Amino acid sequence: MRGLLYRAKQKSDYNMKTKLKKAAAAGPQFERVESGIFRYIPSGVYYERPKINGRRTWRSLETSNLKYAREEYCRRRSGAVEREAQQAKKPKVTVGEIARRYVKDGYPDRQKQPRQGRTLECEQRNSAVLLKFWDAFPVDSISLQQLDRYHEWRKRHIRRGKGDRAVDMELNTLSNALLWGMRCNLIQQHPLSFRRPRYCCAKSVKHCRDFMPHDTKALHEIGKLMFADIRSETSGWQFMFEAFTGLRTCEALQLRTDAKPYEAGWISPDGKCVRVRRAKNQQSVNPLVRVHEGLSSWLKAHREWKQNRSTDSPWYFPSYRNPETAHSDVGALGQALRRHEKTIGRKIRSHGMRAFYVTVRRSHGIPDIQIAWEIGHTSAGNTLASVYGGVPPHWLMDDGPKLQWLPANGQPAWEAINSKPKRLHIRLKKAALPSCVLPKFQILVTNPARNRFVRPPNRSPLNRVYRHRNLPGGLASRQPSVHILKLLSLIINLKFDVFL
């Protein structure tokens, strides 16, 4: 068997040598095109003439196109082939490794600064979802087809909504993690550098103009619903303030009544503007809000309300449960609007107040460029046209309805507050009382409208005493009992405020 194979090989070598001799007799087979590149005449394929192991030889450039032959020749001469071979020997980096490095370093942004607030929460949530699918996936294998597979997998596991917008936001987080991987020298190229498609269709997006009150009357009617409920009084003030200023919720919640000059919440000495801090890296875009007629009335009424409700709170919109130390929650206004949705008859959202502000300003013939500057946009009015809709032609000719901030017939929304407390001063006198009686009851006076307890000052020993069930008009009743006040006058000489 070996003998047969050896004779077959000898015969093949003999035939190849015979062909080469015949070809040499016929004429040259390679034609020199330019320095280092030769064309094989029978097939038209280009070759190079490298020196390997001390001997000259022919090596194909694997193309019959001169342009591609030049590119391949330069790539081989620059050493790219050897580098690619070395990279192939290295272990492949997975998406999970890069994502965990991104999480470990604190989700840095493009300026290498740590993210904060809702952006940080969104990145944390998206990273946890991405690791379930991309954990063991090599970075070099990311392609448009794999993105489509992730989109299909995500839609099967989505809990709320269709999942298209969620996929777009999660892929943004993936792109941020891969960019950070490049900065950490884990990868050399960004695999998502191509322009990937958006899975959320623009036709299915509902903008804030679809969730705004249609006119001033509807705005104040919705505000009255929230002011009538003690739980949403603060949300009612926030609701009206966003409609009068066009601020976002996160921008409004930063305002403080004790703000120093040019801090968020500071009112100019002439009372014509309020200092704000824009979101989305727009701090330098018009950091002031004009105080018009409606906002001026709002500020006056809000100042009186705060004096009666939360004198120690530095926030414009104090928290309902912890007013002295925290502002209202980001989702409190949205929750209040959802609670009254059946009464309203349609969906109203917090961001819809921004669209209401734009509509009122447009009704007075104000151009979109000026309105965009007022609400902090840098698109010179392009965003208003695409997001807030077009403008009726007669509005541009100063023939619009000229919507007002306050109702023409009727009272503003904040007049619906039915829990206005009165401040009384009660002085209690000392008296002899056995010490064994004190631990048996707790003195707490409640405000029936606010449904909250008003405690004596912290330095008072009454904060340490306990509740007694048999006391007349005790905690079981929301009305403050006169008997309790008389009993207090026998215990200690103390002055504190009681809301009746």
C-alpha positions in Angstrom: 0.0 0.0 0.0 2.8 2.4 0.9 4.5 1.6 -2.4 1.4 2.5 -4.4 1.1 5.8 -2.6 4.8 6.6 -3.1 4.6 5.9 -6.9 1.4 8.0 -7.1 3.1 10.9 -5.5 6.1 10.6 -7.8 3.8 10.6 -10.8 2.0 13.7 -9.5 5.3 15.6 -9.0 6.5 14.6 -12.4 3.3 15.9 -14.0 3.6 19.3 -12.1 7.2 19.6 -13.2 6.2 18.8 -16.8 3.5 21.5 -16.7 5.9 24.1 -15.3 8.5 23.3 -18.0 5.9 23.6 -20.7 4.6 26.9 -19.3 8.2 28.3 -19.0 8.7 27.3 -22.6 5.5 29.1 -23.6 6.4 32.4 -21.8 6.4 34.1 -18.5 3.5 33.3 -16.2 3.7 36.3 -13.7 3.5 40.0 -14.7 4.9 42.7 -12.4 2.2 45.3 -11.8 3.8 47.5 -9.2 6.3 47.2 -6.4 5.8 43.9 -4.6 2.6 42.9 -6.5 2.5 40.5 -9.4 -0.4 39.2 -11.5 -0.7 35.5 -12.5 -1.5 35.7 -16.2 -3.6 32.5 -16.6 -6.0 33.3 -13.8 -5.6 37.0 -13.2 -5.0 36.6 -9.5 -2.5 38.9 -7.8 0.5 37.5 -5.9 3.2 38.9 -3.7 6.9 37.7 -3.5 7.8 37.3 0.2 10.9 35.8 1.6 10.1 32.9 3.9 12.8 30.9 5.7 15.4 32.6 3.6 13.9 31.7 0.2 11.8 33.6 -2.2 8.3 32.2 -2.9 5.0 33.1 -4.3 2.0 33.9 -2.0 -1.5 34.7 -3.3 -3.2 37.9 -2.4 -6.5 36.0 -2.9 -8.1 38.6 -5.2 -8.1 39.6 -8.9 -9.0 43.2 -8.0 -6.0 45.5 -7.9 -7.5 47.8 -5.3 -8.2 44.9 -2.9 -4.8 43.4 -3.7 -3.1 46.7 -2.6 -5.0 46.8 0.6 -4.2 43.2 1.4 -0.5 43.7 0.6 -0.3 46.8 2.9 -2.1 44.9 5.7 0.4 42.0 5.5 3.4 44.3 5.4 2.1 46.3 8.4 2.0 43.2 10.6 -1.8 43.2 11.0 -2.0 39.6 10.1 0.3 38.6 13.0 -1.6 40.8 15.4 -4.9 39.2 14.4 -3.4 35.8 14.9 -2.3 36.8 18.4 -5.7 38.2 19.2 -7.3 35.0 18.1 -5.1 33.1 20.6 -6.3 35.3 23.5 -9.4 34.2 25.5 -12.6 36.0 24.3 -14.1 38.7 26.5 -17.7 38.2 27.3 -20.4 40.8 27.7 -20.9 39.7 31.3 -17.3 40.6 32.2 -17.7 44.1 30.8 -21.1 44.6 32.4 -19.8 43.6 35.8 -16.9 46.0 35.5 -19.3 48.7 34.5 -21.4 48.0 37.6 -18.3 47.7 39.9 -17.1 51.2 38.8 -20.4 52.8 39.6 -22.0 53.2 36.2 -19.9 56.2 35.0 -21.1 58.4 32.2 -19.2 59.8 29.2 -17.4 62.3 31.4 -16.4 59.5 33.8 -18.7 60.9 36.5 -21.0 58.7 38.6 -24.6 58.7 37.6 -27.2 59.9 40.1 -31.0 59.8 40.7 -33.3 58.2 38.4 -30.6 57.7 35.7 -28.7 55.6 38.2 -31.7 53.5 39.1 -32.5 52.9 35.4 -28.9 51.8 34.7 -29.0 49.4 37.7 -32.3 47.9 36.6 -31.2 47.5 32.9 -27.8 45.9 33.8 -29.6 43.2 35.9 -31.8 42.4 32.9 -28.9 42.4 30.4 -26.9 39.9 32.4 -29.6 37.3 32.1 -29.2 37.1 28.3 -25.7 38.5 27.5 -23.7 37.1 30.4 -21.7 34.4 28.5 -22.0 36.0 25.1 -18.6 36.9 23.4 -18.3 40.6 22.6 -16.9 39.9 19.1 -20.0 38.0 18.2 -22.5 40.9 18.8 -24.4 41.5 15.6 -27.7 43.0 14.4 -29.1 39.4 14.3 -28.2 38.9 18.0 -29.9 42.2 18.9 -33.1 41.0 17.2 -32.9 37.8 19.1 -32.6 39.7 22.4 -35.6 41.8 21.4 -37.7 38.6 20.8 -36.5 37.1 24.1 -37.2 40.3 26.0 -40.8 40.6 24.7 -41.5 37.1 25.9 -40.4 38.0 29.4 -41.8 41.5 29.6 -44.2 42.2 32.5 -45.8 45.5 31.5 -46.2 47.1 28.1 -45.0 45.8 24.8 -41.3 45.8 25.6 -40.1 47.8 22.6 -39.2 50.9 24.5 -37.7 48.8 27.3 -35.4 47.1 24.8 -34.2 50.4 23.4 -33.3 51.7 26.9 -31.5 48.4 27.8 -29.5 48.5 24.6 -28.4 52.1 25.5 -27.1 50.7 28.8 -25.3 47.9 26.9 -23.7 50.5 24.7 -22.6 52.5 27.8 -21.1 49.4 29.3 -19.2 48.6 26.1 -17.8 52.1 25.9 -16.6 51.8 29.4 -15.0 48.5 28.5 -13.0 50.2 25.8 -11.8 52.8 28.3 -10.7 50.0 30.6 -8.8 48.3 27.7 -11.0 45.2 27.9 -11.9 45.5 24.2 -10.4 47.4 21.3 -13.5 48.3 19.2 -17.1 49.1 20.1 -19.3 46.3 18.6 -22.4 48.6 18.5 -20.7 51.4 16.6 -23.1 50.8 13.7 -26.4 52.6 13.6 -28.7 50.1 15.1 -32.5 50.4 14.5 -35.0 51.5 17.2 -37.6 48.9 18.1 -40.0 51.5 19.5 -42.1 52.8 16.6 -42.7 56.5 16.6 -46.4 56.0 15.6 -47.1 54.2 18.9 -45.5 56.9 21.1 -48.0 59.1 23.1 -46.6 62.5 23.8 -47.4 64.7 26.8 -49.9 66.8 24.8 -52.2 63.7 25.0 -52.3 63.9 28.8 -52.8 67.6 29.5 -56.0 69.6 30.5 -57.7 71.1 27.5 -58.3 74.5 29.0 -57.9 76.6 32.2 -61.2 75.5 33.6 -60.3 71.9 33.4 -56.9 72.6 34.9 -58.4 74.2 38.0 -61.2 71.5 38.3 -58.5 68.8 38.5 -56.5 70.9 41.0 -59.6 71.3 43.2 -59.9 67.5 43.4 -56.4 67.2 44.8 -56.7 70.2 47.1 -59.9 68.7 48.6 -58.0 65.6 49.7 -55.6 66.1 52.6 -53.2 63.4 51.2 -52.7 65.3 47.9 -52.6 68.9 49.0 -48.9 69.1 48.3 -49.4 67.4 45.0 -52.1 69.9 44.2 -49.6 72.8 44.7 -47.0 70.9 42.5 -49.6 70.3 39.9 -50.5 73.9 39.5 -46.9 75.1 39.7 -45.8 72.8 36.9 -48.7 74.1 34.7 -47.7 77.7 35.4 -44.0 77.3 34.8 -43.6 74.3 32.4 -41.0 72.7 34.7 -40.4 69.0 35.0 -41.2 67.2 38.2 -37.5 66.6 39.1 -36.9 70.4 38.5 -39.8 71.5 40.7 -39.0 69.3 43.6 -35.5 70.9 44.0 -36.9 74.3 44.9 -36.4 75.6 48.4 -38.0 78.5 50.3 -34.7 79.2 52.1 -32.6 79.3 48.9 -29.7 81.8 48.8 -29.3 84.1 45.8 -29.2 82.3 42.5 -30.0 78.9 44.1 -33.0 76.8 43.1 -36.1 78.4 44.5 -34.7 81.9 45.0 -37.0 84.8 44.0 -35.5 87.9 42.6 -35.8 91.1 44.7 -38.3 92.6 42.2 -40.4 89.4 42.4 -40.4 89.0 38.7 -38.5 85.7 38.3 -37.8 82.5 40.2 -34.4 80.7 39.9 -34.6 77.0 38.8 -32.1 74.3 37.9 -32.8 72.5 34.6 -32.5 68.8 34.2 -30.9 66.8 31.3 -27.7 68.8 31.4 -29.5 72.0 30.5 -28.5 74.0 33.6 -27.2 76.9 31.6 -30.3 77.2 29.4 -32.5 79.9 30.9 -32.2 79.2 34.6 -35.0 81.6 35.4 -38.8 81.4 35.3 -40.9 84.5 34.7 -43.5 85.3 37.4 -46.7 86.1 35.5 -50.1 86.9 37.0 -51.1 83.3 37.7 -47.7 82.4 39.2 -47.8 85.5 41.4 -51.2 84.5 42.9 -49.8 81.0 43.3 -46.8 82.2 45.3 -48.9 84.3 47.6 -51.3 81.5 48.4 -48.6 78.9 48.7 -46.7 81.2 51.2 -49.8 81.4 53.4 -50.4 77.7 53.2 -46.8 76.9 54.2 -47.0 79.1 57.2 -50.0 77.2 58.5 -48.8 73.8 57.6 -45.1 73.2 57.5 -43.3 76.2 59.0 -40.0 74.3 59.5 -39.9 72.7 56.0 -37.4 74.3 53.6 -39.0 72.7 50.5 -41.6 74.2 48.2 -43.4 70.9 48.2 -42.8 69.1 51.6 -43.5 65.4 52.0 -46.9 64.5 53.4 -45.5 61.9 55.8 -42.2 63.6 56.7 -42.6 67.4 55.9 -39.8 68.7 58.1 -36.9 66.8 56.4 -37.9 65.6 53.0 -39.6 66.9 49.8 -42.5 65.1 48.1 -41.7 61.9 46.3 -41.0 61.9 42.5 -44.1 59.7 41.9 -46.4 61.3 44.4 -48.1 63.6 41.8 -48.6 60.8 39.3 -50.1 58.6 42.0 -52.5 61.4 43.0 -53.6 61.8 39.4 -54.2 58.1 39.0 -56.2 58.1 42.2 -58.6 60.7 40.7 -58.5 59.3 37.1 -62.1 57.9 37.3 -63.4 61.2 38.5 -61.6 63.1 35.8 -62.6 60.7 33.0 -59.3 60.5 31.2 -55.6 60.1 31.9 -53.7 63.2 33.1 -50.0 63.0 33.7 -47.5 65.2 35.4 -45.5 65.9 32.2 -48.8 67.0 30.5 -48.5 70.2 32.5 -45.5 71.1 30.4 -47.6 70.8 27.3 -50.3 72.9 28.9 -47.7 75.7 29.5 -46.7 75.5 25.8 -50.3 75.6 24.7 -51.1 78.7 26.8 -48.0 80.5 25.5 -48.8 79.6 21.9 -52.4 80.9 22.3 -50.9 84.4 22.9 -49.0 84.2 19.6 -45.6 83.6 21.2 -43.2 81.9 18.6 -41.9 78.4 19.3 -38.3 79.6 19.5 -39.1 81.8 22.5 -41.2 79.1 24.2 -38.4 76.5 23.7 -36.0 78.9 25.4 -38.5 79.4 28.3 -38.8 75.7 29.1 -35.1 75.0 28.6 -34.9 73.4 25.1 -31.9 74.0 22.9 -33.5 72.8 19.7 -34.7 76.2 18.6 -38.3 75.1 18.5 -37.9 71.8 16.6 -38.8 69.7 19.6 -42.0 71.7 20.1 -43.1 71.0 16.6 -42.4 67.2 16.8 -43.5 66.5 20.4 -46.1 69.2 21.2 -47.8 69.3 17.8 -48.2 72.1 15.3 -49.7 75.5 15.8 -53.1 76.5 14.3 -52.4 79.1 11.6 -54.6 81.8 13.1 -52.7 81.5 16.4 -49.5 82.7 14.6 -51.4 85.8 13.5 -52.2 86.8 17.1 -55.8 85.6 16.7 -55.7 82.7 19.2 -58.0 82.2 22.2 -55.4 83.8 24.6 -55.9 81.2 27.4 -55.5 82.6 30.9 -53.7 81.1 34.0 -56.6 81.8 36.4 -60.3 81.0 35.7 -62.3 84.0 34.5 -65.4 83.0 36.4 -64.7 81.2 39.7 -62.0 80.8 42.2 -58.6 79.2 41.7 -58.0 75.6 42.6 -56.3 76.3 45.9 -59.4 77.8 47.4 -60.8 74.3 47.6 -58.6 73.5 50.6 -61.0 72.7 53.4 -58.4 72.0 56.1 -57.2 75.4 57.1 -55.9 75.1 60.7 -56.0 77.9 63.2 -53.1 78.4 65.5 -53.9 78.6 69.2 -51.6 79.0 72.2 -52.5 76.9 75.3 -50.6 77.4 78.5 -50.7 74.6 81.0 -49.9 75.0 84.7 -48.1 72.8 87.1 -49.9 70.8 89.7 -49.2 68.1 92.2 -50.0 64.7 90.6 -48.8 61.3 91.7 -45.9 60.0 89.5 -47.7 56.6 89.2 -50.4 58.3 87.1 -48.0 59.6 84.4 -47.0 56.3 82.8 -50.6 55.4 82.2 -51.5 57.7 79.3 -50.1 59.6 76.4 -51.2 63.1 75.5 -51.5 63.6 71.7 -53.8 66.2 70.1 -55.0 65.5 66.6 -56.1 67.7 63.8 -59.2 66.1 62.2 -58.7 67.7 58.8 -55.1 66.8 58.5 -55.4 63.4 60.1 -52.1 63.7 61.9 -50.8 64.1 65.4 -49.3 67.3 66.8 -46.9 66.4 69.5 -45.6 68.7 72.2 -42.0 70.0 71.9 -39.2 67.4 72.1 -38.0 68.8 75.4 -41.4 68.1 77.0 -41.7 65.1 79.3 -45.1 64.5 77.8 -43.4 62.8 74.9 -42.5 59.9 77.2 -45.9 59.3 78.7 -48.2 56.5 77.6 -51.8 56.2 76.3 -54.7 55.4 78.6 -57.9 54.0 77.1 -60.3 55.4 79.7 -59.4 59.0 79.1 -62.4 61.0 77.7 -61.9 62.1 74.1 -58.7 60.1 73.8 -56.9 58.9 70.7 -60.0 56.9 69.6 -61.7 60.3 68.8 -60.3 62.6 66.1 -61.6 65.7 67.9 -59.3 67.1 70.6 -61.0 66.7 73.9 -61.5 69.6 76.3 -61.1 67.2 79.2 -57.6 66.3 78.0 -56.6 70.0 78.0 -57.9 70.4 81.5 -56.0 67.4 82.6 -52.9 68.8 81.0 -53.3 72.0 83.0 -52.9 70.0 86.1 -49.7 68.3 85.0 -47.2 70.7 83.7 -46.7 74.3 82.8 -46.0 74.1 79.1 -46.8 76.2 76.0 -47.1 74.6 72.6 -49.2 74.9 69.4 -52.4 72.9 68.8 -54.1 72.8 65.4 -57.9 72.8 65.8 
